[in-house]
Amino acid sequence: MALLRRRYSNSKHLRCFIVAISASILILIVLISVLVSTPVENTSHRHANRKHDLSNDEENENEIQNNDNVFHVPITGRTTRHGDLWSSRLSKLYYGCSEASKKFTSAEDNTMANRYLVISASGGLNQQRTGITDAVVAARILNATLVVPKLDEKSFWKDSSNFGEIFNVDWFISFLANDVKIIKQLPEKGGKIMIPRRMRVPRKCTAKCYRNRVLPVLLKKHAVHLTKFDYRLANKLDKDLQKLRCRVNYHALKFTDPILKMGGELVRRMRNKSTHFIALHLRFEPDMLAFSGCYYGGGEKEIRELGAIRKRWKTLHSNNPDKERRHGRCPLTPEEVGLMLRALGFGSDVHIYVASGDVYGGEETLAPLKRLFPNFHSKDTIARKEELAPFSSFSSRMAALDFIVCDESNVFVTNNNGNMARILAGRRRYFGHKRTIRPNGRKLYSLFLNRTQMSWETFSSKVHAYQRGFMGEPSEVRPGRGEFHENPSTCICENSEAKLNKDTSNQSQSRINQGNESKDTGESNDDQYNDGEPLWPDTDYWDNQNEPLEKDVANIINSDYDELQKNEEQSELEELLSD
């Protein structure tokens, strides 16, 4: 009996001990729950509550928060380890090739006597560049001698620079000596300089169009002056003429020594700051936004200010702002560019050179981009005022400096589809497929609109998916698609030795997969050329006419002006947005 009592007593003590331990554990759990401000439910909520307790410095070191508790943008992390961001692994398989074929006759044999072509290139620097390039080809088609092109001094850009003040004119003439005969001014006739007949050709005029419309005038008057010469040559030409375009654009058009020297110095200073850097061509000026008809959430103030600018153009039709954004026709905001780059993997350590005009909204608009990428530079911040003085009064010369830095950057990014973006996209393809990022505006629009409803990981994943085909990779666009100046496929050759090292079976499978994806989605990598770009039809202008070739030359000229001057103001607006 005593033994049973002792066993009962021991069992009772054991139960009390267990109860005491359990009570202690429970009390400990309660204390922990009191000390911790919020239960650890998910990472997003944890980050959102930490925001209120961090100082500004601590917050910048860890994250940039959106007002929403789900979407937050990581700011820490470095980009240098991400090799694929800075270049394409496939770029070594391709190279620029623009040599003339053996059947391409010399300028001496091709040029006919008493045929002189003068052109006036329209717009800003890069639109003029396309005009100059096409003028050389037009002279070749007409078997004519080209006079050094005139540059527009009266348009929106109001730059008084002549050809020789921007481009090395002697190099231009000598480099193309075997292709087209070029002189600095029209010769004298009867002791006086020849006066050319002024006329204009339709946009996207084919070789046949030039022979039918311009050649009769040239044979009669011996000198023709083609005005408003921008995009006046067809996109698709025969192979040798396309290669001539490349020789002009990528080799013959060389900036003057002062521009090259200052541009090279800007590049050197950027490289001193970082081994790799991004160049961003940012178009977000008030005039451009007003013209586009886009809306960026600035309320009545934005509508009033941009509406007042829009009234300058009487014939400008009214746009549906939401439709323009939905179709990818609006330039990305500085913040959206920053979010796209961060989602692609570029960290806050990256140095960015920004080429832009006066941004609408000023520093307030730029602030989100600068928070994402604090290493923010421009020619005005890395060069002294006195260094830029010889260029600062001339918009085209200043644009040339930006052009050089953008061309030499490791990664070129644009928020728009203007001429500078296109020219540089093509140039960077030609010279080694340097990384070029152009936003898929149509896809990104809805993503930016709904970003606060998703996690950063989801947002980033979608940006990666939408930007496939917009990263400057070789063969991401079918040959012949888009403007030739941005996709000079005729002048891109594949390195056969490198090609042998590729796994052909994987390549074939990749094409099959891409084809299946296109069938599933109804889209292809050519999507970038369907996002609101002002493409002009490649039809033969003259083939659609029923008029005989013998029609009076004066009537041909008059019909040109009757037809083309109707849209004169629209052309001026296109120039405004061109660069």
SULHUMO-V241433 format. One record per pair of residues at least 4 apart in sequence whose C-alpha atoms are under 6 Angstrom apart, sorted by the first residue. I is the first residue (numbers start at 1). J is the second residue. If there is no record, write none. Layout:
i->[I I]
j->[J J]
//
This chain:
i->[44 48 54 54 59 62 63 63 64 65 66 68 70 71 71 71 72 75 77 78 78 79 79 84 87 91 91 93 93 93 94 94 94 95 95 95 96 96 96 97 97 98 98 106 106 107 107 107 107 107 110 111 111 112 114 115 115 115 116 116 116 116 117 117 117 118 118 119 119 119 119 120 120 120 120 120 121 121 121 121 121 122 122 122 122 122 123 123 123 125 126 126 126 127 131 131 131 133 133 133 139 139 139 145 145 146 147 147 147 147 148 151 153 153 153 154 159 159 161 163 164 164 166 166 167 167 167 168 168 168 171 172 173 175 176 177 187 188 188 188 189 189 196 196 196 197 197 198 198 199 199 200 200 203 203 204 204 204 205 205 205 205 206 206 209 209 210 211 217 218 218 218 235 243 246 247 248 249 257 259 260 263 263 267 271 276 277 277 277 278 278 278 278 279 279 279 279 279 279 280 280 280 281 281 282 282 283 284 285 285 285 286 290 290 293 293 294 295 298 300 302 303 322 324 325 325 326 327 328 328 328 329 331 331 332 332 334 334 335 335 338 339 341 342 343 348 351 352 352 353 353 354 355 361 363 370 377 379 388 391 391 403 411 411 412 413 413 414 417 418 418 419 419 419 420 420 421 422 423 423 424 425 426 426 426 428 428 429 435 436 436 437 437 438 441 447 456 469 469 477 477 479 482 484 518 518 518 555 559 560 561 574]
j->[70 69 58 59 63 76 74 75 73 72 72 452 455 452 455 456 456 348 347 347 349 346 347 88 435 432 433 494 495 498 493 494 495 432 492 493 430 491 492 491 492 243 491 178 179 111 178 179 180 181 143 143 144 143 222 144 222 223 144 145 146 223 146 223 224 147 225 149 225 226 227 150 151 227 228 229 128 131 151 152 229 128 152 228 229 230 127 128 575 396 419 420 579 419 135 229 230 245 248 249 143 144 146 181 182 182 182 183 184 185 184 162 158 159 160 158 394 395 165 167 168 169 255 256 254 255 256 254 255 256 175 252 182 252 180 181 193 192 193 194 193 194 223 224 225 224 225 224 225 226 557 226 227 231 232 232 233 234 209 232 233 234 234 540 213 542 214 215 221 222 223 224 484 491 250 251 252 253 261 263 264 401 404 405 275 410 351 352 410 352 409 411 412 352 353 354 406 409 412 354 413 414 355 414 356 415 356 359 358 359 360 360 306 310 319 321 321 321 302 304 306 307 326 329 329 330 442 442 441 442 531 532 415 416 336 415 366 369 368 369 369 343 346 346 460 373 375 376 377 377 378 378 402 365 367 374 381 383 392 397 398 407 435 436 436 436 437 438 421 578 579 423 578 579 424 579 425 486 485 486 428 486 485 486 487 433 434 433 472 471 472 470 471 470 445 451 460 476 525 525 526 489 529 488 522 523 524 559 563 564 565 578]
//
